[in-house]
């Protein structure tokens, strides 16, 4: 074999070796993390997002949040919202005594949280979580639970005298004329919400976020309103009986007047007035319709 032939064979072998190297990934240096294999061109990567919620719960949930509780902040929540029934020192008035309570001492934070968030069926204890029609966020309830623990193992107090129930109104004669429906102080006609179909489930959460701070959880406890003739914000569960009509559309229109246009209570100088949620564009017509549906459901069960 001639020298020329050997040279040609050698050149061909080197060329083949070079092409083979181009189709094989470069080896990774020892000690370094291997480079990941990339997806084929045009393929979207698959991501696994990690969500972390601190001190909050999903809508309607009754699960204790993961954030740290603040008992000092919980004291303010308790004093503002719970003393009417449970006493300023947790001694119990019309509601259970929570001071040196066996339930608080032995119950889990989850169970205590759920009781406050959901209320107790068949009792006067309403649901306080905003998503359930109450005024409190999950974090605020969590803080209140922390404060309740501070009321355990302390000196006992005398049990307060239960508050007597309010007298019921005496119904008028069967043939008596229907009383005129209550009217807000701010004039105006029913807004678009009165003709819309409301969703009571959506209205429950909206009521908790926008109405319960003044009307109480599920509308059962109006907060004090110094300067007003009534002395407190009216409850809406039960609502003024003159607003309820056999025709649901009339009931919706009666309630809508107050939400749309707002109202200033009678008195020398009431501290709290009903905002004009419709006129002020604070809520959409659908949101108002949903709140109306929820308030009607509280009073009629429908």
C-alpha positions in Angstrom: 0.0 0.0 0.0 1.5 3.3 -1.0 2.2 6.2 1.3 -0.5 8.3 -0.5 -3.1 5.6 0.3 -2.1 5.5 4.0 -2.4 9.3 4.2 -5.9 9.2 2.8 -7.1 6.5 5.2 -5.7 8.3 8.2 -7.4 11.6 7.1 -10.8 9.8 6.7 -10.5 8.2 10.2 -9.8 11.6 11.8 -12.8 13.1 10.0 -15.1 10.4 11.2 -13.9 10.8 14.8 -14.5 14.5 14.6 -18.1 14.1 13.4 -18.8 11.6 16.1 -17.7 14.1 18.8 -20.1 16.7 17.4 -23.1 14.5 18.1 -22.2 13.5 21.7 -22.6 16.0 24.6 -19.4 17.3 26.1 -18.5 15.3 29.3 -19.1 17.2 32.6 -16.1 18.1 34.7 -15.8 15.9 37.8 -17.4 17.4 40.9 -19.9 19.8 39.1 -23.6 19.4 39.0 -24.7 17.9 35.6 -26.4 20.3 33.2 -30.1 19.4 33.0 -31.5 18.1 29.7 -33.5 20.8 28.0 -37.0 20.2 26.6 -37.5 19.9 22.9 -37.9 23.2 21.1 -41.3 24.7 21.6 -42.2 22.5 24.7 -43.3 24.5 27.7 -41.6 23.8 31.0 -43.8 22.2 33.8 -43.8 24.4 36.9 -44.9 23.4 40.4 -45.9 26.7 42.2 -45.6 26.7 46.0 -48.4 28.8 47.7 -48.0 29.9 51.3 -50.9 31.5 53.2 -50.1 33.2 56.5 -52.8 33.9 59.0 -55.6 33.6 56.4 -58.0 30.9 55.2 -59.8 30.2 52.0 -63.3 31.4 51.6 -65.7 29.8 54.0 -62.9 27.7 55.6 -62.4 27.2 59.3 -58.8 26.3 59.4 -56.3 28.1 61.7 -53.8 30.1 59.6 -50.1 29.5 59.7 -49.1 32.9 60.8 -48.2 33.8 64.4 -51.1 34.8 66.6 -51.1 38.1 68.5 -52.9 37.9 71.9 -52.6 41.7 72.4 -54.4 42.3 69.1 -56.9 39.6 70.1 -57.8 41.5 73.2 -59.0 44.5 71.1 -61.0 42.1 68.9 -62.6 40.4 71.9 -63.5 43.7 73.7 -65.0 45.2 70.6 -67.0 42.1 69.4 -67.5 39.6 72.2 -68.2 41.4 75.5 -71.9 41.9 75.0 -72.5 38.1 75.3 -69.3 36.9 77.0 -68.5 39.8 79.4 -65.7 42.3 79.5 -63.6 39.8 81.5 -64.9 36.7 79.9 -67.2 36.0 82.8 -70.2 35.3 80.7 -73.4 37.4 80.4 -76.0 35.9 78.0 -73.3 33.8 76.5 -70.9 31.2 77.9 -68.2 32.1 80.4 -64.9 32.0 78.6 -62.8 32.9 81.7 -61.3 29.7 83.2 -63.2 27.7 80.6 -62.7 24.0 80.4 -63.4 24.1 76.7 -60.7 26.7 76.1 -58.3 24.9 78.3 -58.7 21.5 76.7 -60.0 22.3 73.2 -57.6 22.6 70.3 -57.0 25.9 68.6 -58.5 24.4 65.5 -61.8 23.6 67.3 -62.0 27.0 69.0 -61.2 28.7 65.7 -64.0 26.7 64.0 -66.5 27.6 66.6 -65.9 31.3 66.2 -65.7 31.2 62.4 -68.8 29.0 61.9 -70.9 29.8 65.0 -73.0 27.1 66.7 -76.2 25.9 65.1 -79.1 26.1 67.6 -77.5 28.7 69.8 -77.1 32.5 69.7 -73.5 32.1 68.7 -73.2 33.5 65.1 -70.5 32.9 62.5 -67.8 35.6 62.8 -65.7 34.8 59.7 -66.2 37.3 56.9 -66.8 34.5 54.4 -69.6 33.2 56.6 -71.3 36.6 57.1 -69.2 37.9 60.0 -66.9 41.0 60.3 -63.6 39.2 61.2 -60.8 37.9 59.0 -59.2 34.6 59.8 -56.1 36.4 61.2 -58.3 38.4 63.6 -60.1 35.2 64.8 -56.7 33.6 65.3 -55.6 36.5 67.5 -58.9 36.3 69.5 -58.2 32.6 70.1 -54.7 33.5 71.5 -56.3 36.1 73.8 -58.8 33.5 75.1 -55.9 31.4 76.3 -54.7 34.4 78.4 -58.0 34.3 80.3 -57.3 30.8 81.6 -55.8 30.0 85.0 -56.7 33.4 86.4 -58.7 34.5 89.5 -62.4 33.6 89.2 -65.1 36.3 88.9 -68.7 36.3 89.9 -71.0 35.2 87.1 -72.8 38.2 85.7 -76.6 38.5 85.7 -78.0 37.3 82.4 -79.4 40.0 80.2 -83.2 39.6 80.0 -84.6 39.0 76.5 -86.1 41.9 74.7 -89.9 42.0 74.8 -91.5 40.9 71.6 -93.8 43.3 69.7 -97.5 42.7 70.2 -99.1 42.0 66.8 -101.9 44.3 65.7 -105.4 43.3 64.8 -105.9 41.0 61.8 -107.7 43.7 59.9 -105.2 46.5 60.8 -103.7 48.3 57.8 -100.2 47.4 56.8 -97.8 49.9 58.4 -95.8 52.1 56.0 -92.3 50.7 55.3 -89.4 52.4 57.0 -87.6 54.9 54.8 -84.0 56.1 54.9 -83.2 59.7 55.6 -81.6 60.2 52.2 -84.3 60.3 49.5 -84.1 58.4 46.3 -85.8 55.6 44.3 -84.7 52.0 44.3 -81.6 51.4 42.2 -80.9 48.7 39.6 -80.0 46.2 42.2 -83.7 45.9 43.3 -84.5 44.3 39.9 -81.5 41.9 39.7 -81.4 38.3 40.8 -79.2 38.2 43.9 -77.0 35.3 45.1 -77.3 34.8 48.9 -74.1 32.8 49.1 -72.1 35.6 47.5 -74.0 38.1 49.6 -72.9 36.3 52.8 -69.3 37.1 52.2 -70.0 40.6 51.0 -72.1 41.2 54.1 -69.2 40.0 56.2 -66.8 42.4 54.6 -68.9 45.5 54.3 -71.9 45.3 56.7 -71.1 43.1 59.7 -68.7 45.7 61.3 -71.8 47.8 62.1 -74.7 45.4 62.0 -72.9 42.5 63.7 -72.2 39.0 62.5 -75.0 37.7 60.4 -76.8 41.0 61.2 -77.7 40.0 64.8 -75.8 42.5 66.8 -75.8 46.3 66.1 -72.8 48.1 67.5 -73.3 51.1 69.9 -74.0 54.4 68.1 -73.7 57.2 70.5 -75.7 60.3 69.6 -78.4 58.4 67.9 -81.9 58.0 69.3 -81.7 54.2 69.2 -78.3 54.1 70.8 -77.0 51.5 68.5 -77.0 50.5 64.8 -80.2 48.6 63.9 -79.9 44.8 63.6 -81.0 43.3 60.3 -81.7 39.8 61.6 -84.5 40.3 62.3 -84.9 43.4 60.2 -87.5 46.1 60.7 -90.7 44.2 60.1 -92.2 47.0 58.0 -89.5 46.3 55.3 -90.7 42.7 54.8 -93.5 42.2 52.3 -95.3 39.2 50.9 -93.9 40.2 47.5 -90.1 39.5 47.6 -89.6 42.2 45.0 -91.1 44.8 47.3 -88.9 43.6 50.2 -85.8 43.9 47.9 -86.8 47.4 46.9 -87.3 48.4 50.6 -83.9 47.2 51.6 -82.2 48.5 48.5 -83.2 52.1 49.4 -81.0 52.0 52.5 -78.0 50.4 50.7 -78.3 52.6 47.6 -78.7 56.0 49.2 -77.6 55.6 52.8 -79.2 57.0 55.9 -78.4 59.1 58.9 -80.1 57.9 62.1 -82.3 60.2 64.1 -80.5 61.9 67.0 -78.4 64.9 68.0 -75.2 63.6 66.5 -75.0 59.9 65.6 -71.4 58.8 65.2 -72.3 56.1 62.7 -74.3 56.7 59.5 -75.3 54.3 56.8 -73.0 54.9 53.7 -74.6 55.3 50.3 -73.1 52.2 48.8 -74.9 52.7 45.5 -74.8 56.4 45.0 -71.2 56.5 46.1 -70.2 53.7 43.7 -68.8 51.8 46.7 -70.5 48.5 45.5 -71.7 47.4 42.1 -75.4 46.8 41.6 -74.9 43.0 41.5 -73.0 43.1 44.8 -75.9 45.1 46.4 -78.4 42.6 44.9 -76.4 39.7 46.5 -76.3 41.4 49.9 -80.1 42.0 49.7 -80.6 38.3 48.8 -78.5 37.4 51.9 -80.4 39.7 54.2 -83.7 38.3 52.9 -82.5 34.8 53.5 -81.6 35.7 57.1 -85.2 36.9 57.7 -87.2 34.4 55.6 -85.0 31.4 55.2 -85.3 31.7 51.5 
